[in-house]
Amino acid sequence: MENWITIGTPGYLGAERDFRFKEWNEIYGEGNWRLVWTVNRTLVDFLGACALYEDGYYYFLIKNSHIVGQLIYDACNVYDDNPTNVESGFDYKHQETARTHIQDIAIRRCLLRMGRWFKGRELIQIRSKADGHCLGRVLSPGNVPFHRPDLIGQPELKGWWKKGSVESFYQSNRVLQIR
C-alpha cells in the first residue's frame, strides 16, 4: 500500500495546468505527486470526480427541460475553450488543450443518458465569460448548482464560480498529494 500525504489544495489551475504539472514534477519528482478529490473522507481519482461533476449537470438538466430543449434545438455541439474540445466526445481523459475541459463532455454524456442529442447548427461555447449563445453562461460549471452541496469541501474555495456550483465542488475538493 502506498503512503500518500495530502499537502493542500492546489486551487484553480486553468491555463497554468501544464506549468504547474511541470513544476510539481521538478519539485517532487515525476510519479511522486497526484491530484485526487476528497468526498466524505474518501479519495477519488479524476474520473470519480468527473462522475460526480456530471451528475450535477444531469440533475440540473433533468429539472430544467426547457434548457435541454433549447440546447438541442440550437446547438450542433458544445465546447469549453476551443472548438477542438468536441474531439473529446464522451472521454474525460481526452484533454487536447492547455485547460482541463469537463463541462462540454459532461453535457454530451448527460444528453446521451437522457436519450437526447443535438439537432441545431451552432457550436456553443460553455464558459462563464462566453460571448455567444445565452446558454454558454447558463450552463457554465460556475453557475450550475452541484446536486449534493453536502459533499462540497469546506471551506469552499472562492474563484470565478458561484458557491455551491459544480465548479466549486471540483475546485474545493481537489487536493495535491505527494509520496
SULVEN-V648033 format. One record per helix or strand of 2 or more residues. SS is the DSSP state (alpha for helix, beta for strand). FROM is the first residue (numbers start at 1). LEN is the number of residues. If there is no record, write none. Layout:
ss=[SS	SS]
from=[FROM	FROM]
len=[LEN	LEN]
This chain:
ss=[beta	alpha	beta	beta	alpha	alpha	beta	alpha	alpha	beta	alpha	alpha	alpha	beta]
from=[5	14	33	42	46	65	75	83	103	122	135	149	166	174]
len=[4	15	7	3	18	10	5	6	12	4	4	3	8	5]
